[in-house]
Amino acid sequence: MLTLSALLGASGCSTISSTVDKLNPFSSSAPKVKPAELVAIKPSAELTKLWQAGVGNAGEFVFTPAVVGGSVFAAAKDGTLARFDDGRQVWRSNAGQAISGGVGASDKLVVVGTAKGEVLAFHAADGRPAWRARVSSEILAAPAVAGDLVAVRSGDARIFGFEVADGKRRWVYQRSTPALALRSPVGVTLADNALYAGFPGGKLVAVALSNGAALWEGTVALPRGVTELERIADVASDPVVAGRSVCAVAYQGRAACFDTSNGNLQWARDVSSINGLDIGNRALFVTDEKGAVHAFDRNSGASLWKQDKLTMRAVSRPLAVGRHVAIADFQGVVHLLSAEDGAFAARLTTDGSAISAAPRRLGSADDSFVVQTKNGAVHALAIK
């Protein structure tokens, strides 16, 4: 799980040492609880490498590549930022300082963030600096870019909206948060005219892109327990939008889906996750805190299947890819599951370092995706 931090406002935070550190994606160590051993599988599909590139080490941070059409943008802690088109390096530049959160991109702009709260924007075409701005604390999540807006989430749970053209601040959204929260690279999701974000305390909020005003608020999970530690119920991963549904999952809480138009709850199921979820054609997929993968009917929330052979392997957020579900683990192994029954369909080993970042679909294709390892290898994979 993620490092727990007592959030003491914008002035800083204090880290708590606890048993939950065993699944901390910022940690360079393997899980302290013995992970499940991988057993031989009978493949029903094949994972192949389309291309491979290198960008640099992630250090203690999580870097998720951004995909725009056939272009992949990736970053590293040392400030390296690169663009790859179908595996060919188009440009490589350096931000001139360490990066802690990235990457967000559109066909015009690429955006990353720093631990000092600086937002750094670059031209997507050639990597030249475009503008810079500042937020109130460290940036751990990838910024989101859509239309004329760049949305950046800071470590103190504030969300800033900046103009794509010049970096001028358009609005700031903030809300009160519990005294104790997960320190995680949770970002935001932009869809249509709204921004969706989960918060400590189990809340999911829809915000207007135009002015940052709250449109509605839903409850993913309610804090339970006696101690502050037991009462943590944070949405620690990005919400996912599909059709008229927006879904999110909370640590020590539930997976829940809401109507995007009014925030009405559609369904909810008890499951605890810090990695997140994705939505396929007929199912919602969640990786729980112990590494099991769950499939729920996307319309009713009914349980479809559970794959528990990856226990304590610090698995990533799942990615629905056609008839399969892709996940990765702390040894850099990419696993392909059948979306129908959760059976292992294929497996591929990358460079042996952890893949904490969420896999990303490669363009509009429903049979390929990209992963980035802790050591900085970027792999584009295809399903056959």
Buried (B, 14 or more C-beta within 10 A) or exposed (E): BBBBBBBEEBEEBEEBEEEBBBBBBBBEEBBEEEBBEBEEBEEEBEBEEBBBBBBBBBBBBBBBBBBBEBBBBBBBBBBBBBBBEEBEEBBBBBBEEBBBBBBBBBEBBBBBBBBEBBBBBBBBEEBEEBBBBBBBBBBBBBBBBBEBBBBBBBBBBBBBBBBBEEBEBBBEBBBEBBEBBBBBBBBBBBBEEBBBBBBBBBBBBBBBBEEBEEBBBBBBBEBEEEEBBEBBBBBBBBBBBBEEBBBBBBBBBBBBBBBBEEBEEBBBBEBBBBBBBBBBEEBBBBBBBBBBBBBBBBEEBEEBBBBEBBBBBBBBBBBBBBBBBBBBBBBBBBBBBBBBEBBBBBBBEBBEBBBBBBBBBBBEBBBBBBBBBBBBBBBBBBBE
